[in-house]
Amino acid sequence: MASFIIGIVLVALIFDFINGFHDSANSIATVVGTRVLTPFKAVAWAAFFNFIALFLFGTAVAKTIGSGMINTEIVSPNVILGGLLGAIVWNLITWFYGLPSSSSHALIGGYAGAAIAKAGLVGITWGSKWIQTLTFIVLSPLIGMLAGAALMVATTWLFKGASAAPANRFFRGAQLVSSALFSLSHGANDAQKTMGIIMGLLTASTVQPLFQNETGFLSIFYIPNVDHIPFWIKLSAHVAIGLGTLFGGWRIVHTMGSRVTKLRPVGGFCAETGGASAIFLATHLGIPVSTTHTITGAIVGVGSTQRLRAVRWGVAGRIVWAWVLTIPAAAIIAMLSYWFLAWVHPAT
């Protein structure tokens, strides 16, 4: 049984790796699309800032995922593993089709679907955290769009007298800063979701007795409550998401960086800065917001300031459909996964 639990922790870190792989486009698509950095330099830059977010932010989002959305009394290894499988499968499907869907909402949908499969609707902790999360599905792209558009208008006005070449050089440098800020916000918000899942698993009433009296290496898996997240969980989550970002999901980078709208360095700077600001706010409030939704909205906002036809609305529409389907699709896959696991391994 203990080895099964450790295996689920590894699956959670695999999800975190896929999250970084899938969502690398959020951090690097604009800086690659504007040709400020080569693809390899861009993913290395983003991975570094994904990782150092570990030392700069708290764990409010992790605590939301670990105890604020699912009834902790029904959490079991099969619920956690079923939720992870739902999120992983949906992420791989959307990666294959090059759609920038939300890894965050895939995880939330998968976790909720597995909980419902076990206990029905009472498995969900209905309350403020669900209201905030579902509200931000709508608000995050709108906030990103408004922030990106407002920054683009303000920047255009401030630099209206500048010649094109010096302004372009300035924003190529500035985009390195904005890309770093967005990568920090991505690492801060998304790595915490995996921390929350691991904490939910290891603090489950059926899991704690397995490690309570262990010594040596296995003792690190005994966590009495969700109030304190051990450093090894924080470190492993940030390492996993950083490595995933380093490998990069190039299908989605292409969609985000060039298919939604054509970006110049000034547009990339405004999109990344606007998106990062919105995500930092959500992270501070402990809301597991979608970095994908936010940066896509910011890119659309920047493109729309040029003219509405500068945005390829057909591509944007397909992205929105992926957003709408993410939570229910991941939930359905997780339900099926849970029922299969309960059949194969009913004791957990």
C-alpha positions in Angstrom: 0.0 0.0 0.0 2.8 2.5 0.9 4.4 1.9 -2.5 1.1 2.6 -4.2 0.9 6.0 -2.4 4.4 6.9 -3.4 3.5 5.9 -6.9 0.6 8.4 -6.8 3.0 11.1 -5.6 5.1 10.4 -8.7 2.0 10.5 -10.9 1.2 13.9 -9.4 4.7 15.1 -10.3 4.3 13.7 -13.8 1.1 15.8 -14.1 3.2 18.8 -12.9 5.7 18.1 -15.6 3.0 17.8 -18.3 1.5 21.0 -16.9 4.8 22.8 -17.5 5.2 21.1 -20.9 1.6 21.9 -21.9 1.6 25.5 -20.5 5.1 26.5 -21.6 3.3 28.3 -24.4 1.8 30.7 -21.9 5.3 31.9 -20.8 7.2 31.8 -24.1 4.8 32.1 -27.0 4.9 35.8 -27.2 8.7 36.1 -26.8 9.2 33.4 -29.4 6.5 34.9 -31.7 8.2 38.3 -31.6 11.6 36.6 -32.2 13.1 38.2 -29.1 14.5 34.8 -28.1 15.1 31.6 -29.9 12.8 28.7 -28.8 15.5 27.0 -26.7 16.6 30.2 -24.9 13.0 31.1 -24.3 12.1 27.8 -22.6 15.3 27.9 -20.5 14.5 31.5 -19.4 10.9 30.5 -18.5 11.9 27.3 -16.7 14.4 29.2 -14.5 11.7 31.7 -13.4 9.2 28.9 -13.0 11.6 27.4 -10.5 12.7 30.4 -8.5 9.0 31.3 -7.8 9.5 28.6 -5.1 11.4 31.2 -3.0 9.2 34.2 -3.6 5.6 33.2 -3.0 3.4 31.6 -0.3 1.2 28.6 -0.6 -2.4 29.9 -0.5 -3.3 28.2 -3.8 -2.0 24.9 -2.6 -4.2 25.1 0.5 -7.2 25.9 -1.6 -6.7 22.8 -3.7 -5.7 20.6 -0.8 -8.7 21.4 1.5 -10.9 24.1 0.0 -12.7 22.3 -2.9 -13.2 18.7 -2.1 -14.7 17.1 1.1 -11.5 15.9 2.7 -13.4 13.1 4.5 -13.9 11.2 1.2 -10.4 11.8 -0.2 -8.7 8.5 -0.9 -5.7 7.3 -3.0 -8.1 6.3 -5.8 -9.8 9.7 -5.8 -6.5 11.4 -6.1 -5.2 9.1 -8.8 -8.5 9.2 -10.7 -8.4 13.0 -10.7 -4.8 13.1 -11.9 -5.5 10.7 -14.7 -8.5 12.8 -15.9 -6.3 15.9 -16.0 -3.3 14.2 -17.6 -5.4 12.6 -20.4 -7.3 15.8 -21.2 -4.0 17.8 -21.2 -2.5 15.3 -23.7 -5.5 15.4 -25.9 -5.5 19.2 -26.1 -1.7 19.3 -26.6 -2.1 16.9 -29.6 -4.5 19.3 -31.2 -2.5 22.4 -30.3 -5.2 23.9 -28.1 -4.1 26.0 -25.2 -6.6 24.6 -22.6 -6.2 25.1 -18.9 -4.1 22.6 -17.0 -5.5 24.2 -13.8 -9.1 23.6 -14.7 -8.3 20.1 -16.0 -6.9 19.3 -12.6 -9.8 20.9 -10.8 -12.3 19.1 -13.1 -10.5 15.8 -12.7 -10.4 16.0 -8.9 -14.0 17.0 -8.7 -15.1 14.2 -11.1 -13.3 11.5 -9.1 -14.8 12.8 -5.8 -18.3 12.8 -7.4 -17.7 9.3 -8.7 -17.0 8.1 -5.1 -19.5 10.0 -3.0 -21.9 11.9 -5.3 -22.3 15.7 -5.1 -21.5 15.6 -1.4 -18.0 15.0 -2.3 -17.7 18.6 -3.4 -17.1 21.4 -0.8 -19.4 24.0 -2.3 -18.3 27.4 -1.1 -16.3 30.6 -1.8 -13.3 28.8 -3.4 -15.5 27.2 -6.0 -17.3 30.5 -6.6 -14.0 32.3 -7.0 -12.5 29.6 -9.3 -15.6 29.4 -11.6 -15.9 33.2 -11.6 -12.3 33.6 -12.7 -12.9 31.2 -15.7 -14.8 34.1 -17.1 -12.9 37.0 -15.5 -9.3 35.9 -16.1 -9.4 36.2 -19.9 -11.4 39.4 -19.6 -8.9 40.9 -17.1 -6.1 39.8 -19.3 -7.7 41.3 -22.4 -8.4 44.6 -20.6 -5.0 44.8 -19.1 -3.2 43.9 -22.4 -5.3 46.4 -24.3 -4.9 49.2 -21.8 -1.2 48.7 -21.6 -0.9 48.7 -25.4 -2.9 51.9 -25.7 -0.9 53.6 -23.0 2.4 52.4 -24.4 1.5 53.5 -27.9 0.6 56.9 -26.6 3.8 57.3 -24.5 6.0 56.3 -27.4 4.1 58.0 -30.2 6.9 60.4 -30.9 9.7 57.8 -30.9 11.2 56.4 -34.0 10.4 52.8 -34.8 14.0 51.3 -34.5 14.9 52.6 -31.0 11.4 51.8 -29.7 11.7 48.3 -31.1 15.1 47.8 -29.4 13.7 49.0 -26.1 10.8 46.6 -26.1 12.9 43.7 -27.2 14.8 44.2 -23.9 11.6 45.0 -21.9 10.0 41.8 -23.2 12.7 39.8 -21.4 11.5 41.3 -18.1 7.8 40.8 -18.9 8.4 37.2 -20.0 10.3 36.6 -16.7 7.4 38.1 -14.7 4.8 35.9 -16.5 7.0 32.8 -15.9 7.2 33.7 -12.2 3.4 34.0 -12.0 3.0 30.7 -13.9 5.3 28.9 -11.6 3.8 30.5 -8.5 0.2 29.6 -9.3 0.5 26.3 -11.2 3.1 24.5 -9.1 1.0 25.1 -6.0 -1.8 23.0 -7.5 0.3 19.9 -7.6 1.4 20.7 -4.0 -2.2 20.8 -3.0 -3.0 17.4 -4.6 0.0 15.8 -2.9 -1.0 17.3 0.4 -4.6 16.1 -0.1 -3.3 12.6 -0.6 -0.8 12.4 2.2 -3.2 14.0 4.8 -6.1 11.6 3.9 -7.2 9.6 6.9 -6.6 6.3 5.1 -3.0 7.3 4.2 -1.7 8.8 7.4 -1.4 5.6 9.4 0.8 4.0 6.7 3.6 6.4 7.5 2.9 7.5 11.0 5.5 5.2 12.7 8.0 5.0 9.8 11.6 6.2 10.2 14.1 7.1 7.6 13.0 8.1 4.1 9.4 7.0 4.4 8.9 9.3 7.4 8.8 12.3 5.1 5.4 11.1 3.8 3.8 11.4 7.2 2.1 14.8 7.2 -0.4 15.4 10.1 -2.4 18.3 8.6 -2.5 20.7 5.6 -1.3 23.7 7.6 2.3 23.3 6.8 3.6 22.1 3.4 7.0 20.4 3.7 9.9 21.9 1.7 10.4 18.6 -0.3 6.9 18.9 -1.7 7.4 22.6 -2.7 10.8 21.8 -4.2 9.7 18.7 -6.2 6.7 20.6 -7.6 8.7 23.5 -8.9 11.5 21.2 -10.3 8.8 19.2 -12.2 7.0 22.2 -13.7 10.4 23.8 -14.6 11.6 20.7 -16.4 8.2 20.4 -18.2 8.6 24.0 -19.4 12.1 23.3 -20.5 10.9 20.6 -22.9 8.1 22.9 -24.2 4.8 22.1 -26.0 5.7 23.4 -29.4 2.2 22.8 -31.0 0.6 25.2 -28.6 3.5 27.7 -28.8 2.7 28.0 -32.5 -1.0 28.6 -31.8 -0.4 31.2 -29.1 2.6 32.9 -30.7 1.4 33.5 -34.2 -2.0 32.0 -35.0 -4.2 34.2 -32.7 -2.7 37.5 -33.8 0.6 38.8 -35.2 2.7 40.3 -32.4 5.5 42.8 -32.3 7.9 43.2 -29.2 5.7 46.0 -27.8 2.6 43.8 -28.1 4.4 40.9 -26.5 5.6 43.1 -23.6 2.0 44.4 -23.0 0.4 41.0 -23.2 2.9 39.4 -20.8 2.8 42.3 -18.3 -1.0 42.5 -18.3 -1.3 38.7 -17.9 1.3 38.5 -15.1 -0.4 41.2 -13.1 -3.7 39.4 -13.2 -2.1 36.1 -12.1 -0.1 37.6 -9.3 -3.4 39.1 -7.9 -5.1 35.7 -8.1 -2.1 33.9 -6.5 -2.2 36.4 -3.6 -5.9 35.7 -3.1 -5.4 31.9 -3.2 -7.4 31.4 -6.4 -6.2 28.7 -8.8 -6.6 30.8 -11.9 -5.8 29.7 -15.4 -2.6 31.1 -16.8 -3.7 30.0 -20.2 -7.0 31.9 -20.1 -5.2 35.0 -18.8 -2.4 35.2 -21.4 -4.7 34.3 -24.3 -7.1 37.1 -23.3 -4.1 39.5 -23.0 -2.9 38.5 -26.5 -6.4 39.1 -27.9 -6.6 42.4 -26.1 -3.3 43.6 -27.6 -4.3 42.4 -31.1 -7.7 44.1 -30.9 -6.1 47.5 -30.3 -4.6 47.5 -33.8 -8.0 46.6 -35.4 -10.5 43.9 -34.6 -9.6 42.0 -37.8 -6.0 41.7 -36.5 -7.3 38.9 -34.3 -8.1 35.5 -35.9 -11.4 35.1 -34.2 -11.9 31.6 -35.6 -8.8 30.4 -33.8 -9.8 32.3 -30.7 -13.3 30.6 -30.9 -11.8 27.1 -31.0 -9.7 28.0 -27.9 -12.8 29.2 -26.0 -14.5 25.9 -26.8 -11.6 24.0 -25.4 -11.9 26.2 -22.2 -15.6 25.4 -21.9 -15.1 21.7 -22.3 -12.1 21.3 -20.0 -13.7 20.9 -16.6 -16.5 18.6 -17.7 -14.3 16.6 -20.0 -11.6 16.1 -17.4 -14.3 15.3 -14.8 -15.8 12.5 -17.0 -12.4 11.0 -17.7 -11.6 11.1 -14.0 -15.0 9.4 -13.1 -14.2 6.6 -15.5 -10.7 6.3 -14.1 -12.0 6.2 -10.5 -14.5 3.5 -11.3 -11.9 1.4 -13.0 -9.4 1.9 -10.1 -12.2 1.0 -7.6 -12.8 -2.2 -9.5 -9.1 -3.1 -9.7 -8.0 -1.8 -6.3 -11.2 -1.5 -4.2 -9.5 -1.1 -0.8 -8.3 2.4 -1.8 
